[in-house]
Every structure is written in structure tokens, then in C-alpha cells.
Amino acid sequence: MDLSLLQHLAAGNTWGAIRPELALGCLALGLLVLDLLFPKRAGGLVACVSLAGQLAVLADVLCHFHSVWLNQDTFNGLLHPSLAGQAMRVFLLLSSILVVLLARVTLAKHPAPRIEFYHIVLVVTAALMLLVQSNHFVMLFLALETVTVGFYILVSYFRTSTASLEAGLKYLILGALSSALLLFGIAILYGVAGNPFLPGHSADAMRYAELAQFLTLNPHNFLASVGIVLVLAGVAFKVGAFPFQIWIPDVYQGAPTPVTAFLAVASKGAGFAVLLGLVLRAFPSYGWLVTPVITAMAVATILFGNLAALTQHNVKRLIGLSGVSHAGFLLLGVAAAPYAPLAVGAIYFYLLAYLIASFTVFGVMAHLAGPEDSDQELEHYAGLAKDHPFLGAVLAIGLGSLAGIPPLAGFMGKFFVFVAAYQAGMHGALVVAIAGVVVSIYYYFGWIKAAYFEAWKAPAAGSVPVPTPVGKLFGLVLGVLALGSIVLGFYPGPLGHWLQW
């Protein structure tokens, strides 16, 4: 290869643009070094070091939120930093920090290794941050596979638990299937866009902008349509959209509670950021295909998630299926994004409200879970508000926000998405979404009822795990999260105006 070409490519590597991701990678390696230098004391230090390091990275991102590299392709077009990408960096770092806090509670009940868990969480977070800024299918696939491999390990992290190992195996098999669909779709798009007999063909069709230009000049190409549908299917698996949601109940139940939270919030949020990037920057001229496909997927996802959750008594399965319904609501926003100015901001506000409410609920779940993490039943919450008023209160606020009860943040998130769908003329899908909200109130309030009123079925003596005492730090975090749902419900802020691609 020509040396001048290599020098040109190297000159395009803007390392400062990925400073947060590099910092997380160095921090992950530092945890392993800490284990080597202090093998007997590292277990107690590693969580504190991980938290301190992530807080420092988060502060750096916030201080340089309006980076000089915004809206400029970096690394020769592999990445495209933007305000939305910066917002997702903050979102993912907050998720990772809260996962580490959850892990301190959950890992204390199990003999699983500590350092390796925090190390993998940091690596996955860095990969997710690169994923949401991807501007090239090579970067998209590599970052996504790094995330997926990390989750293969995390889901089956409790090696002595049959449920965790089973969940890991199911996630591995179905994850490989989704990766195959995604890669096949990318290959078809690259092949058809590189066809020299078609107008606008490009040798660099892996880049979103080049592919978008080709699709504009070939508006109804059959092979391109097949490739687009396969790519959307691969991403739909990551967000748990119908019909690719089949893995969620079993994986969410078997995975350790912090990993379930990581999958439910960070992975889902990154998936929607990727989906928005594809719809708005790679496939804008194929709205005739993309919008009906995503709308149909959204309607089916809302219906399946809410109806399937009605019969669940294991709270991890319930929160997983309710997460499927939330994916459906978010898909409505994605389908409306090309036609409604409010949609992009609505999606990111919804994700923030979902993060706050979800980690509030997962925080309570982590404290109430016993040594068998997958065995978390509604009956275990009987009398929670009486015996532990603080946990009962934050649980009610978190579940109320997820249900979309005013004046909590979850209500405003749904309201913004519904307004965007209305602006886009998606009236039929909007009716289904509103019906889904009504159905969801039943199972969310069933959980609150179990905590605040007498259980319909008294648990057997000794079958209810003893709750872990809430430490001062985690109590403060739970209080802040619950307060955040209330404050954002009253004052959503200007999120709908500045989060633009």
C-alpha cells in the first residue's frame, strides 16, 4: 500500500474526539493492574476506583459537551460526533455508574469474581459510546459485536446458577442470529451500492452519507430494500422489538440484576440511537419502506409487551416484557422522526425518563433479591411499604413513572412521543399506543399493590429473602432518582429543542 495513503489515513484519526472512550479503556485495564498489585485488597477497592473513574469521565464529557469535533466526520468517516452523541455518552455513563452501584449490592450475595465484572462493564460502556456515534457500517458492526460479546459473559456471570447459564446460552444463540441478519443486510447494501451499472454507485457505500446518496438515485431498488429490512431486523433484536423479543423474558430473569438493568437501559438506549442514525442519515429516501416497517413493528411490540406482561409474577420477567412495550413506544418516535420536528428530542427525553425510573425499580429489586437472583416474585414484595417505607415509596414512584402516571417524567416522555406521532399522521398507531398505556397500568399497579396492601397469596414461611439493608450512598442515589422522576415530570426542560442530528 502506498505510504502516502497510510499517512493520509493516519492524519484523519482524531484521537481527541474519543477521549472518553479511551479513558474508559485505560480505566478497565487499570482495574486488572490493581488486582495484580493488590490481590488481597483489590476486591474492596475496585468498585470505588471504577466509580471514581467513571465520574471523572462523565465530568469531562459535561465540561466539553459542545466539543470542537461536533458535526464533523472523524476517523476518516467512521464516527460522526453530534449533540445527540454527546447526550448518549452522558446517558451511557450514567447507566454504567448505576450498574456499578447495583453490582456492589448484588455481588455481595454471590461468590462471583468482582474485578472482571467491573472490567467488562467498562469495556461494554466504551463500545456502546462508539456505537452511538457510528457513521460507517464497519464501525457499527464492530462496536455492536464488542457489546454483544461482553453481554454474553455478563448474562451468564453467575456460573453456579442454572438460570444464569441458560440465559447466557439463549442470548448467545439468538444474538448470533441477529448478528447474521445484520451482517447479511450490510453485505447486500454494500454489494448493490457498488454495482457499476447503477447510477450513483460508490466504492465507499459503507459510509452512511455515500449510501444515502446512492439510495436517493435508486429509490425503489429491490435488493437495497431487502438489505434495509435485514439491517433493521438486526437492530430490532438489540432493542427487543417484535418479532425479535423472544429472548427477553428468559434472559432478563436469568441474568444478574445489574446486568438485566444494563441490558434494559443502556443497550436499549444505544440501539435506538443507532436506529435514529440509520433512519435519518442512511435511509432517508426510503421512507416509503422504513416508516411502514417500523410502524408495524411498533404496534406489534406494544401489543405483545403489554399483553404478555399481564400474566407475569416473576418481577424480572415482568420488567423485561414491560421493557418490550417501552421499545414499542420509542419505535413510534423513530417512525415519526423524519416527519415531526419534536420526535428526536421526544425520544431522548423518553430514554432519560426511562433510565431514571428503571434504575429506581432495579435498585429496590437488588436489595430485595436473595442468593438466587432469578427467583424474584411479586409475593416477595408483600408488606414492603410497611416494613421498609423508603423502598416502598421509591418503588411506587419508579413504577408510576414507567406506567406513565402524571405528573411523573414517564408521563411526559410518552406525551412527547405521542405528540410527535400525531404530527406525523400516525393516528391508528397512536390509538394502539394509548390502549397499551391503559393495559400497562394494570400490571404496574399490581406490583405496587403487592408492596402496599395484603398479598393475595401469603408467601410460605422462609420463602421470602431477607432484604439487604440500604446503605447511605445507595439510599441517597435512590432518593435522587425518585426525585428526578418528579422534577422532570413538572419541568421537562428544553430537551426537545437542542437534540438534533
C-alpha positions in Angstrom: 0.0 0.0 0.0 1.2 3.5 -0.8 2.9 5.2 2.2 1.2 8.5 1.4 -2.2 6.8 1.6 -1.4 5.4 5.0 -0.2 8.8 6.2 -3.4 10.4 4.9 -5.5 7.8 6.8 -3.5 8.3 9.9 -4.0 12.1 9.7 -7.7 11.6 9.9 -7.5 9.8 13.2 -8.7 12.5 15.6 -7.9 10.8 18.9 -9.2 13.7 21.0 -12.7 13.1 19.7 -12.8 9.7 21.5 -11.0 10.8 24.7 -13.9 9.5 27.0 -13.8 6.1 25.3 -10.0 5.9 25.6 -10.3 6.9 29.3 -12.7 4.1 30.0 -10.5 1.6 28.2 -7.5 2.7 30.3 -9.6 2.5 33.4 -10.7 -1.0 32.6 -7.0 -2.1 32.2 -6.2 -0.2 35.4 -8.6 -2.4 37.3 -6.7 -5.5 36.2 -3.4 -3.9 37.2 -4.9 -3.1 40.6 -5.8 -6.8 41.0 -2.2 -7.7 40.2 -0.6 -5.2 42.6 -3.0 -5.7 45.5 -4.6 -9.1 45.1 -5.9 -9.3 48.6 -7.3 -5.8 48.8 -8.4 -5.2 45.2 -11.9 -6.6 45.8 -12.8 -3.7 48.0 -11.1 -1.0 46.0 -12.2 -1.9 42.5 -15.7 -0.7 42.8 -14.6 2.6 44.3 -11.9 3.1 41.6 -14.4 2.2 38.9 -17.0 4.7 40.2 -14.4 7.5 40.7 -13.0 7.0 37.2 -16.4 7.0 35.5 -17.5 10.1 37.4 -14.3 11.8 36.2 -15.1 10.8 32.6 -18.7 12.0 33.0 -17.4 15.3 34.3 -15.1 15.6 31.3 -17.9 14.9 28.8 -20.1 17.5 30.5 -17.4 20.1 30.6 -16.7 19.6 26.8 -20.3 19.0 25.8 -20.0 21.4 22.9 -16.9 19.8 21.5 -14.9 21.3 18.6 -15.4 18.0 16.8 -19.2 18.2 16.7 -20.9 17.5 13.3 -17.5 16.7 11.7 -16.7 13.2 10.5 -13.7 11.8 12.3 -11.5 8.7 11.8 -12.0 9.0 8.1 -15.8 8.9 8.3 -16.1 6.1 10.8 -17.6 8.4 13.5 -19.8 11.4 13.5 -19.8 13.3 16.8 -23.0 15.3 17.4 -25.0 16.8 20.2 -27.2 13.7 20.3 -24.0 11.6 20.5 -22.8 13.7 23.4 -26.2 13.2 25.1 -25.9 9.5 24.6 -22.4 9.5 26.1 -23.9 11.1 29.3 -26.8 8.6 29.2 -24.5 5.6 28.9 -22.1 6.8 31.6 -24.9 7.4 34.0 -26.2 3.9 33.2 -22.8 2.4 33.8 -22.3 4.2 37.1 -25.7 3.0 38.3 -24.9 -0.6 37.2 -21.7 -0.5 39.3 -23.7 0.7 42.3 -26.2 -2.1 41.8 -23.3 -4.6 41.4 -21.9 -3.7 44.8 -25.2 -4.8 46.3 -25.8 -7.9 44.1 -22.2 -9.3 44.0 -22.0 -9.2 47.8 -24.6 -12.0 47.9 -22.7 -14.2 45.4 -19.2 -15.8 45.1 -18.7 -14.5 41.6 -15.5 -12.6 40.8 -15.7 -8.8 41.3 -12.9 -7.2 39.2 -13.7 -9.0 36.0 -17.4 -7.8 36.2 -16.4 -4.1 36.6 -13.8 -4.5 33.8 -16.3 -5.9 31.3 -18.9 -3.2 32.2 -16.4 -0.5 31.4 -15.4 -2.1 28.1 -19.0 -2.6 27.1 -19.8 1.1 28.0 -16.9 2.3 25.9 -18.1 0.2 23.0 -21.7 1.5 23.4 -20.4 5.1 23.3 -18.6 4.4 20.0 -21.7 2.6 18.7 -24.0 5.6 19.1 -21.6 7.8 17.2 -21.0 5.4 14.3 -21.2 6.8 10.8 -20.0 3.7 9.0 -21.3 0.1 8.8 -17.8 -1.3 9.7 -17.8 0.8 12.9 -21.4 -0.1 13.6 -20.8 -3.8 13.3 -17.5 -3.9 15.2 -18.8 -1.8 18.1 -22.0 -3.8 18.3 -20.2 -7.1 18.3 -17.9 -5.9 21.1 -21.0 -5.0 23.1 -22.7 -8.3 22.3 -19.7 -10.4 23.3 -19.4 -8.5 26.6 -23.1 -9.2 27.3 -22.6 -12.9 26.5 -20.2 -13.0 29.5 -22.2 -10.7 31.8 -25.6 -12.5 31.3 -24.1 -15.9 32.3 -21.8 -14.4 35.0 -23.3 -16.4 37.9 -21.6 -19.6 36.9 -23.2 -21.6 39.7 -26.7 -20.6 38.7 -28.5 -22.8 36.2 -30.8 -19.9 35.2 -27.9 -17.6 34.5 -26.1 -20.2 32.3 -29.3 -20.9 30.5 -29.9 -17.2 29.9 -26.4 -16.8 28.6 -26.8 -19.7 26.1 -30.1 -18.4 24.8 -28.6 -14.9 24.4 -25.6 -16.4 22.6 -27.7 -18.3 20.1 -30.2 -15.6 19.3 -27.5 -12.9 19.4 -25.6 -14.8 16.8 -28.7 -15.0 14.6 -29.3 -11.2 14.9 -25.7 -10.5 14.0 -26.0 -12.8 10.9 -29.1 -10.8 9.8 -27.4 -7.5 10.3 -24.2 -8.6 8.5 -26.2 -10.1 5.6 -28.1 -6.8 5.3 -24.9 -4.8 5.3 -23.3 -7.0 2.7 -26.3 -6.7 0.4 -26.3 -2.9 0.7 -22.6 -2.7 0.1 -22.9 -5.0 -2.9 -25.8 -3.3 -4.6 -24.4 0.2 -4.0 -21.1 -0.8 -5.5 -22.7 -2.1 -8.7 -21.1 0.0 -11.5 -24.2 -0.4 -13.7 -26.4 1.5 -11.3 -26.4 5.3 -11.0 -24.6 6.8 -8.0 -22.6 3.7 -7.3 -19.9 4.1 -4.8 -16.8 2.2 -3.7 -17.3 3.5 -0.1 -21.0 2.6 0.4 -20.3 1.5 3.9 -20.4 5.2 4.9 -23.9 6.4 5.7 -23.7 9.6 3.5 -22.5 7.6 0.5 -25.2 5.0 0.9 -27.8 7.7 1.3 -26.8 9.3 -1.9 -27.0 6.0 -3.8 -30.4 5.2 -2.4 -31.7 8.7 -3.4 -30.7 7.9 -7.0 -32.2 4.4 -6.8 -35.4 5.0 -4.9 -37.1 1.6 -5.4 -34.3 -0.9 -5.8 -35.4 -4.4 -4.6 -32.0 -5.6 -3.3 -31.5 -2.4 -1.4 -34.9 -2.8 0.1 -34.1 -6.3 1.3 -30.8 -5.1 2.8 -32.5 -2.3 4.6 -35.1 -4.6 6.1 -32.4 -7.0 7.3 -30.4 -4.2 8.9 -33.5 -3.0 10.7 -34.2 -6.6 11.8 -30.7 -6.9 13.3 -31.0 -3.7 15.3 -34.6 -4.6 16.3 -33.2 -7.6 18.2 -31.0 -5.4 20.3 -33.9 -3.1 21.4 -36.2 -6.1 22.0 -38.8 -5.2 19.3 -41.4 -7.7 17.9 -40.8 -10.3 16.5 -37.3 -10.4 17.9 -38.2 -10.1 21.5 -38.4 -13.8 22.3 -35.1 -13.8 24.2 -36.0 -11.1 26.7 -38.1 -12.8 29.4 -35.7 -15.7 29.9 -32.5 -13.6 29.6 -33.8 -10.9 31.9 -34.8 -13.4 34.5 -31.6 -15.4 34.4 -29.1 -12.6 34.2 -27.8 -10.9 37.4 -29.9 -8.0 38.3 -27.3 -5.3 37.4 -26.8 -7.0 34.0 -30.6 -7.0 33.5 -30.6 -3.3 34.2 -27.7 -2.7 31.9 -29.5 -4.6 29.1 -32.8 -2.9 29.7 -31.5 0.7 29.8 -28.0 1.1 28.2 -28.3 -1.5 25.4 -31.8 -0.4 24.5 -30.9 3.3 24.6 -27.9 2.7 22.3 -30.0 0.6 20.0 -32.5 3.4 19.5 -29.7 6.0 18.9 -28.3 3.7 16.2 -31.8 3.2 14.7 -32.3 7.0 14.6 -29.0 7.4 12.8 -29.9 4.9 10.2 -33.4 6.3 9.6 -32.3 9.9 9.4 -28.8 9.7 7.8 -28.5 6.4 5.9 -32.1 5.6 4.7 -33.9 9.0 4.4 -35.0 8.4 0.8 -36.6 5.0 1.6 -39.2 6.4 4.0 -41.8 4.6 1.9 -40.4 1.4 3.2 -38.8 2.2 6.5 -41.8 4.1 8.0 -44.4 1.3 7.5 -42.0 -1.4 8.7 -41.1 0.4 11.9 -44.7 1.5 12.5 -46.0 -2.1 12.1 -43.2 -3.3 14.4 -44.1 -0.6 17.0 -47.8 -1.6 17.1 -47.0 -5.3 17.4 -44.3 -4.6 20.0 -46.7 -2.5 22.2 -49.4 -5.1 22.0 -47.2 -8.1 22.7 -45.2 -6.5 25.5 -48.3 -5.3 27.5 -50.4 -8.4 27.0 -47.6 -10.8 27.8 -46.7 -8.9 31.0 -50.3 -9.2 32.4 -49.7 -12.8 33.5 -46.2 -12.5 34.9 -45.5 -13.0 38.6 -41.7 -13.0 38.4 -40.7 -9.3 38.5 -37.6 -9.7 36.3 -39.8 -11.2 33.6 -42.4 -8.6 34.2 -39.9 -5.7 33.9 -38.5 -7.4 30.7 -41.8 -7.6 29.0 -42.8 -4.1 30.1 -39.5 -3.0 28.5 -40.7 -4.6 25.3 -43.7 -2.3 25.4 -41.5 0.7 26.0 -39.5 -0.3 22.9 -42.7 -0.1 21.0 -43.4 3.4 22.2 -39.9 4.5 21.3 -40.3 2.9 17.8 -43.3 5.2 17.3 -41.0 8.1 17.8 -38.4 6.7 15.4 -41.1 6.2 12.7 -42.2 9.8 13.2 -38.7 11.3 13.3 -38.5 12.1 9.5 -41.8 14.0 9.6 -42.1 15.5 13.1 -39.6 18.1 14.4 -40.4 17.1 18.0 -39.6 13.4 17.6 -35.8 13.3 18.1 -36.0 15.3 21.3 -39.0 13.3 22.5 -37.1 10.0 22.1 -34.1 11.2 24.1 -36.3 12.7 26.8 -38.2 9.3 27.0 -34.9 7.5 27.3 -33.8 9.7 30.2 -37.1 9.3 32.0 -36.8 5.5 31.3 -33.3 5.4 32.8 -34.3 7.2 35.9 -37.4 5.1 36.6 -35.8 1.8 35.6 -32.8 2.2 37.9 -35.1 3.3 40.7 -37.0 0.0 40.4 -33.9 -2.1 39.8 -32.3 -0.6 42.9 -35.2 -1.9 45.0 -35.1 -5.3 43.3 -31.3 -5.6 44.0 -32.0 -5.0 47.7 -34.9 -7.5 47.9 -33.3 -10.2 45.9 -31.9 -13.3 47.7 -29.0 -15.5 46.9 -30.9 -17.0 44.0 -31.1 -13.8 41.9 -33.5 -15.2 39.3 -36.1 -16.0 41.9 -37.8 -12.6 42.4 -41.6 -12.9 42.7 -44.3 -10.4 43.3 -45.2 -12.2 46.6 -41.8 -11.2 47.9 -42.9 -7.6 47.9 -45.8 -8.2 50.3 -45.7 -5.7 53.1 -42.7 -3.9 51.7 -44.1 -0.4 52.3 -44.9 -1.3 55.9 -41.5 -2.9 56.8 -39.4 -0.6 54.5 -41.3 2.6 53.8 -38.4 4.2 51.9 -38.1 1.3 49.5 -41.8 1.2 49.1 -42.0 4.9 48.2 -39.2 4.9 45.6 -40.6 1.7 44.1 -44.1 3.3 43.7 -42.5 6.4 42.1 -40.4 4.3 39.7 -43.3 2.1 38.7 -45.6 5.1 38.4 -43.2 6.8 36.0 -42.9 3.6 33.9 -46.6 3.4 33.8 -46.9 7.0 32.6 -48.8 8.4 35.5 -48.8 12.2 35.8 -47.0 14.3 36.9 -44.0 11.9 36.7 -41.3 12.0 34.0 -42.6 8.9 32.3 -45.9 10.6 31.5 -44.2 13.5 29.8 -42.0 11.1 27.8 -45.0 9.3 26.5 -46.8 12.5 25.9 -44.0 13.9 23.8 -43.7 10.7 21.7 -47.5 10.7 21.2 -47.5 14.3 20.0 -44.7 13.5 17.6 -46.7 10.5 16.3 -49.8 12.8 15.9 -47.7 15.4 14.0 -46.6 12.6 11.6 -50.1 11.5 11.0 -49.8 8.1 12.7 -53.3 8.2 14.2 -54.0 4.4 14.1 -50.8 3.5 15.8 -51.4 6.3 18.3 -54.7 4.7 19.3 -52.9 1.3 19.9 -50.2 3.1 22.0 -52.8 4.8 24.2 -54.5 1.4 24.7 -51.2 -0.1 25.6 -50.6 2.6 28.3 -54.0 1.7 29.8 -53.2 -2.0 29.9 -49.8 -1.4 31.4 -51.3 0.4 34.4 -52.8 -3.0 35.5 -49.6 -4.9 35.9 -47.6 -1.9 37.2 -50.2 -1.2 39.9 -50.4 -4.9 40.6 -46.7 -4.6 41.7 -47.5 -1.5 43.8 -50.5 -3.3 45.3 -48.2 -6.2 46.4 -46.0 -3.7 48.2 -48.7 -1.6 49.8 -51.5 -4.0 50.5 -52.0 -7.5 51.7 -50.8 -10.1 49.2 -53.5 -12.2 47.5 -51.4 -15.3 48.4 -49.4 -15.4 51.6 -45.8 -16.5 51.0 -44.6 -19.7 52.7 -42.6 -19.2 55.8 -38.9 -18.8 55.0 -39.6 -18.4 51.3 -39.1 -14.6 51.2 -35.5 -13.4 51.0 -34.3 -11.1 53.7 -33.8 -7.6 52.2 -30.3 -6.1 52.1 -30.0 -3.0 54.3 -29.9 0.2 52.2 -26.6 1.9 52.7 -26.3 5.7 52.9 -24.8 6.1 49.5 -27.3 3.9 47.7 -30.2 5.4 49.7 -29.1 8.9 48.5 -28.9 7.6 44.9 -32.4 6.1 45.1 -33.8 9.3 46.6 -32.2 11.4 43.9 -33.6 9.1 41.1 -37.1 9.2 42.6 -36.9 12.9 42.9 -35.6 13.2 39.4 -38.8 11.4 38.1 -40.9 14.0 39.9 -38.8 17.1 38.9 -38.6 16.1 35.2 -42.4 15.5 35.2 -43.0 19.1 36.3 -40.2 20.7 34.3 -39.2 18.6 31.2 -36.8 21.4 30.1 -35.7 22.3 26.6 -34.7 18.7 25.6 -37.0 18.7 22.5 -35.2 21.8 21.0 -31.5 21.1 21.1 -31.1 17.3 20.5 -30.8 17.3 16.7 -28.8 15.1 14.4 
